[in-house]
Amino acid sequence: MFRKEAKMEEDWSYNKVLKFAEIQKRLLSIAYFMLKPGGTICYSTCSFSEEEDEDVIKNLLDNSDAELIKIEDKSFYINSKKPYGVHLLPNIFPGEGHYICLIKKPGQLFTKVNSFNPDKYGFNKTYKYGDYLFGLNAQYNFKCFNVLRLGVKIGELFNKGEIRYDYHYSHYIDRFEKELEISENDLKKYLSGETLNITVDKGLYLLKFSGINVDITNSDGRIIKNHYPKGLRRKY
């Protein structure tokens, strides 16, 4: 921040760098301890010093089972002697310069539903809240929290036993009876709140873009209806 405020340059000292580095080591160790197996941490600073950047990461690697996630980009600077992250130098990127390192804890963060079961929905417990169905797994203890509605919103229930699936549920499942890969142009239309003119068999579909779940929606054979929440819609 020296280019913005002269006081910052006057206030800087190497002793402060060493002081902050020790604080950062403790903070990162605490964060890693709290991280779930399979989870990731993005450690980032606006410092150029090895003491606050690479040395903090090396301290974690030496004292835990943490793993590095490589960030691949030729425009990033990487310390050849301590390749524990990347620098966004201010002569290449807008801003005053940043250091970024991605860290992963070994393990599996969560288990997705491997198959679609319309009776169990992939949860071992479901409950109704008004006209909506929610699902959760019993191994999670929510008694210590004051939560209004527990679990993942599966969808809205109707009198005939039908359900209008919620987009939250589409992000939870791994497979669906019918899946449809859409183009980038159709994705932008859908996220804008438009219906899609695609000829397919009638029924429910899990919409996907580049393998990523977008929503579970219904088709009459020619038009795919859009029930995406208005608050999430955006114009492209």
C-alpha positions in Angstrom: 0.0 0.0 0.0 3.1 2.3 -0.1 2.0 3.9 -3.3 -1.3 5.0 -1.8 -0.3 6.3 1.6 3.1 7.6 2.7 2.2 6.8 6.3 2.1 3.1 5.4 5.7 3.2 4.3 6.8 5.1 7.4 5.0 2.6 9.6 6.5 -0.4 8.0 9.4 -2.3 9.7 10.9 -5.7 9.4 10.1 -6.4 13.1 6.4 -5.9 12.3 6.7 -8.4 9.4 8.1 -11.0 11.8 5.4 -10.2 14.4 2.6 -10.5 11.9 4.0 -13.7 10.4 3.8 -15.4 13.8 0.2 -14.3 14.2 -0.6 -15.6 10.7 1.0 -19.0 11.4 -1.3 -19.4 14.5 -4.4 -18.2 12.6 -3.8 -20.6 9.7 -3.2 -23.5 12.1 -6.4 -22.8 13.9 -8.3 -22.5 10.6 -6.8 -25.7 9.4 -7.8 -27.5 12.6 -11.4 -26.4 12.1 -11.4 -27.4 8.4 -13.4 -30.5 7.5 -11.6 -33.4 5.9 -11.6 -32.7 2.1 -12.1 -29.0 2.6 -9.9 -26.2 1.2 -8.5 -23.0 2.5 -7.5 -20.0 0.4 -4.7 -18.2 2.2 -4.1 -14.8 0.8 -2.1 -11.7 1.8 -1.2 -8.3 0.3 2.4 -8.8 1.4 5.5 -9.6 -0.7 7.5 -11.0 2.2 8.4 -14.7 2.3 7.9 -14.5 6.1 4.2 -13.7 5.8 3.6 -15.8 2.7 5.7 -19.0 1.8 7.1 -19.4 5.3 3.6 -19.4 6.8 2.5 -22.1 4.4 5.7 -24.1 5.0 5.1 -24.0 8.7 1.6 -25.5 8.2 3.0 -28.2 5.8 5.7 -29.2 8.3 3.3 -29.5 11.2 0.2 -31.0 9.7 -1.1 -33.3 6.9 -2.0 -30.3 4.7 -1.7 -30.6 1.0 -1.1 -27.9 -1.6 -3.4 -27.4 -4.6 -1.4 -26.1 -7.6 -2.5 -22.9 -9.2 -1.5 -23.1 -12.9 -1.0 -19.8 -14.8 2.1 -18.6 -16.5 1.3 -15.0 -15.6 1.7 -15.7 -11.8 5.1 -15.5 -10.1 6.2 -18.6 -8.2 9.1 -18.6 -5.8 11.3 -21.4 -7.3 12.9 -22.2 -3.9 9.6 -22.2 -2.0 6.8 -23.0 -4.5 4.0 -22.8 -2.0 1.7 -20.4 -3.8 1.6 -17.6 -6.4 2.1 -13.9 -6.4 0.0 -11.5 -8.5 2.6 -8.8 -9.2 1.3 -5.2 -9.5 3.1 -4.7 -12.8 0.9 -7.4 -14.4 -2.3 -7.4 -12.4 -4.5 -4.4 -11.2 -3.9 -3.6 -7.6 -1.0 -3.4 -5.2 0.0 -7.1 -5.4 -1.3 -10.3 -3.7 -0.1 -13.7 -2.6 -2.5 -16.7 -2.9 -2.1 -20.3 -1.8 -4.7 -23.1 -1.9 -4.5 -25.7 0.9 -6.5 -28.9 1.1 -7.1 -31.3 4.1 -7.0 -35.0 3.0 -10.4 -36.8 3.0 -13.8 -36.5 1.5 -15.8 -33.4 2.3 -19.2 -35.0 1.7 -20.9 -37.9 0.0 -23.2 -37.2 -2.9 -26.2 -39.3 -3.7 -25.0 -42.0 -6.2 -28.5 -42.7 -7.6 -31.8 -41.1 -7.7 -34.5 -42.6 -5.6 -37.9 -40.8 -5.7 -39.0 -42.4 -2.4 -36.1 -41.6 -0.2 -34.7 -38.6 -2.1 -31.2 -39.6 -1.0 -31.8 -38.6 2.7 -32.5 -40.8 5.7 -34.9 -38.3 7.1 -37.5 -36.0 5.4 -40.0 -33.6 6.9 -42.6 -31.1 5.7 -42.6 -27.4 6.5 -45.8 -26.0 5.1 -46.1 -27.2 1.5 -42.3 -27.8 1.2 -40.3 -31.0 1.7 -36.9 -30.8 3.3 -34.3 -33.6 3.7 -31.4 -34.2 6.0 -29.2 -37.0 7.3 -29.7 -38.1 10.9 -26.0 -38.1 11.7 -26.0 -34.3 11.9 -27.0 -33.0 15.3 -28.9 -29.7 15.0 -30.2 -29.6 18.6 -27.6 -27.1 19.7 -28.7 -24.6 16.9 -31.7 -22.4 16.7 -32.6 -23.2 13.0 -35.8 -22.2 11.4 -35.8 -24.9 8.6 -33.4 -27.9 8.7 -31.7 -29.6 5.8 -31.9 -29.2 2.0 -35.1 -28.0 0.4 -36.2 -30.8 -1.9 -39.2 -29.1 -3.4 -42.8 -28.0 -3.1 -45.5 -30.6 -2.6 -48.9 -30.5 -4.3 -52.2 -32.2 -3.5 -51.7 -35.0 -6.1 -48.5 -36.0 -4.5 -46.5 -34.3 -7.1 -43.3 -32.3 -6.3 -41.8 -29.3 -7.9 -38.1 -29.8 -7.3 -36.0 -26.9 -5.8 -32.7 -25.9 -7.4 -31.0 -26.5 -4.1 -31.8 -30.2 -4.4 -30.3 -30.3 -7.9 -27.0 -29.3 -6.5 -27.1 -32.1 -3.9 -27.7 -35.1 -6.2 -25.2 -36.8 -8.5 -27.6 -38.6 -10.9 -31.1 -38.2 -12.1 -33.4 -40.3 -14.3 -33.2 -37.9 -17.2 -30.3 -35.5 -17.7 -29.9 -32.8 -20.3 -26.7 -30.9 -21.1 -27.4 -27.4 -22.3 -25.3 -24.9 -24.2 -23.7 -21.7 -22.7 -26.3 -19.6 -24.6 -29.2 -21.6 -23.1 -27.6 -21.4 -19.7 -27.6 -17.6 -19.9 -31.2 -17.6 -21.0 -32.2 -19.9 -18.2 -30.4 -17.9 -15.5 -32.1 -14.8 -16.9 -35.5 -16.4 -16.2 -36.4 -17.4 -19.7 -37.9 -20.8 -20.8 -35.9 -22.9 -23.3 -37.2 -24.1 -26.6 -35.7 -27.6 -26.8 -37.4 -30.6 -28.3 -37.1 -33.6 -25.9 -39.3 -36.3 -24.4 -41.8 -35.1 -21.8 -40.8 -35.3 -18.2 -38.5 -34.0 -15.5 -34.8 -33.3 -16.4 -31.7 -32.4 -14.5 -30.2 -29.5 -16.4 -26.4 -29.5 -16.6 -23.8 -27.2 -18.1 -20.2 -28.5 -18.4 -21.1 -31.3 -16.0 -22.4 -28.9 -13.3 -26.0 -29.2 -12.1 -28.1 -26.2 -12.8 -31.7 -27.1 -11.9 -34.4 -29.8 -12.0 -37.1 -28.7 -14.4 -40.1 -30.0 -16.4 -40.5 -30.2 -20.2 -43.7 -30.6 -22.1 -41.7 -31.9 -25.1 -41.0 -28.6 -26.7 -40.5 -26.0 -23.9 -38.5 -26.4 -20.7 -40.2 -24.4 -18.0 -38.2 -22.1 -15.7 -38.9 -22.0 -12.0 -35.6 -20.4 -11.0 -35.9 -18.0 -8.1 -36.3 -14.4 -9.1 -33.6 -13.3 -6.7 -31.1 -15.4 -8.5 -32.0 -14.4 -12.0 -29.6 -12.1 -13.8 -29.4 -10.5 -17.3 -26.5 -11.3 -19.6 
